[in-house]
Structure formats: structure tokens, C-alpha cells
Amino acid sequence: MRLFHKRVRALLPLLTASFCILAAAAQASTLDKVKERGKLVCGVSSGILGFSIADDKGKWSGFDVDFCRAVASAIFGDPNKVDYVPVAADQRFEALKSDKFDLLSRNSTWAFSNEVEQGLVFAGVTYYDGQGFLVPKSRKVTSALELDGSKVCVKAGTTTEANVADFFKQNHMKFEPVRFELLPDLLKAYDGGKCDVISSDVSQLHANRLELKKPNDNIILADVISKEPLGPVVRQGDDQWLNIVKWVNFAMLNAEELGIASNNVEDAKKSQKPAVRRFVGAEGDIGKHLGLSSDWAVNIVKNVGNYGETLERNVGRKSKLGIARGLNQLWSMGGIQYAPPLR
């Protein structure tokens, strides 16, 4: 009997390991769930012009929205197979962990606290941003160093207030934070003089300024006080899904670098250049390794555009925001946007 018990105890670790392997195999991957559902569910901001905003008919548009459309294009070949879930800044990560959506594409900063402490994974940087300040022209302020004693409007649930606190402390200045859960309330307070300054990511300040009663009476200071690398976020534990989201971003960047755009992607299929042939699926088997079709990257560009097209359309010089590409220019053009090669 003792010998039997010893043998059972010896087998227990093996049996436990086998059970865990079988349990993991039985659990459907995110890609499987998305395919079975027939659409992607994407978490987005509740309304930031240029990034994610819905019109009066409920149609969503913006840079972050287009990334969701790109992921849907890679999976289904159809950019419209997406449901959008607007989520507040202070709820976004818990909502993702609670399976409320498959992917968070919502002006979120890749930071230690937002990734490691939250138990999530950022899939890259789609937009390099930085925090700045918006002030009334009437204050005749030209530098953030002149903001001592200001009441600063900030959005709750973000790293904005901490960045402001660091900036004012290191420059031996004082400030009073005025926190708001909802952006409309923040803008109303600023318009009503309840705070002197709005601090947020510079890209958002461009959008905020357009929503004020008198946009032209306000300016965005040149000072940038933080690094804000923004990108899509997924849950930990599903490497295949992480790779898909990550390489959708890289495919859009590679497309621009290769000169493949929505207006010439069909011609690209005839190219004899090895890098282009890999991109369009004529050589290699990149799609198969991701669990996607061979034309997954072509579908992204055909339906949404390459990185540059998407950026310019939503937030760039051709958009209402009119933001210069700056750091978000390709590395070969003086920026820092850079993607690993598709090979």
C-alpha cells in the first residue's frame, strides 16, 4: 500500500501539468472568439476629435478607430466588422481585463503602471505624443514656466496630474489641480474661468481647443513635459492575439515605407521586389503564422490605408486638427516611427 501511495504521489505533478495543458488547449484563443462572433469588439475613448468620435448617426471615426478597422480587415477582410465600446479613462484597463472588448485602442500611454501593474500588454506605439498646456491668449503666456499658481484642469484616471505635479515641483512652482471625470465638464469649466490651464496630451489639446466657445482665443504652448507613447493594449496570456495586433501596426508602417498605399495596392501585387512580394502574400507564408489569410496586409491597406494615410486623414495637416507629423514621421524621413521588416 505504501508503495502504491508513493507511486501516486510521484504521478501527481505529471497529472496536474497534463490537466493544465489540456485546460489551456480547451480555452478558445481571442482570435477564435472573434472569428466565431463574426466581428471585433474594440474599446475606444468616449469622444476625442481625430482619434475616436461618433457622429449623430452613431458612425465612429478617428485614428484609433481606424486601427480597429485595420485589425478587422486583417482578420475578416472587412473593416466594418467592428463593434465600438466607448470607455472612460479610469475604467479602460479594468474593462479590458474583464473581457468587455478584445482590444483597447484608446489614446493610452505605454507606461510601467499601465502595463506591468495592470497585468496587460501594449502592442506597440501607434502615436508618439507628449503632455502640454493650453491657455487663453489673454494671459499673454509664452512658456509653461510662467504658470506658477495656476488652476490646472486635468482628466481623472490618467497620468496627467502626476506629470503636472512633477513639472511644477521640479521648477519650484505651485498649482491647484481641478479634476474632471468627463471631458465636456472640463471644457465647460475652462470656458467658464474655473481653471486657468488645460493640461493633456498635445494631440488632445488640439482637439480640445476646437471644442471651446472661442478656439482662436486660446493657444497651445510649445512646452512638452512628458513622453506619451500611445498604443493599443491587449490582455496577457494570448501571444497569437498580441502578435496579430502588433503586426497590424507594423504592416501599416511597412506599407508606407514600401510606397504601398490604398490607391496602388493592387499594382503592388505585380511587383517583383522581394519585400513587396512578401507584403502582398506572393512569397513566404506570413499570414499562416498569424492565423490569417495570405492577403491580410493587402486588406489593411486596401480598406484603411497605410500608416501615413491614416494619420494624415485623422489628425495630420489634412485634418481639422492640422497636427504636423513630427516624431510620427517615418524614421527614414526624420521621425522615429519604425517597424521591424516583414520577413
ABEGO torsion letter per residue (X at the ends): XAAAAAAAAAAAAAAAAAAAAAAAAABBBAAAAAAAAGBBBBBBBAGBBGABBBBAAGBBBEAAAAAAAAAAAAAAGBAABBBBBBBBAAAAAAAAAAGABABBBBGBBBBAAAAAAAGBBBAEBABBBBBBBBBBAAAGBABAAAABGBBBBBBBGBAAAAAAAAAAAAAGBBBBBBBBABAAAAAAAAAAGABABBBBBAAAAAAAAAABABAAABBBBABBABBBBBBBBBBBGBAAAAAAAAAAAAAAAAAAAAGBBAAAAAAAAABABAAAAAAAGABEAAAAAAGBBAAAAAAAAAAAEBAAAAAAAAABAABAAGBBAEAABBAAAGBABBBBBBX
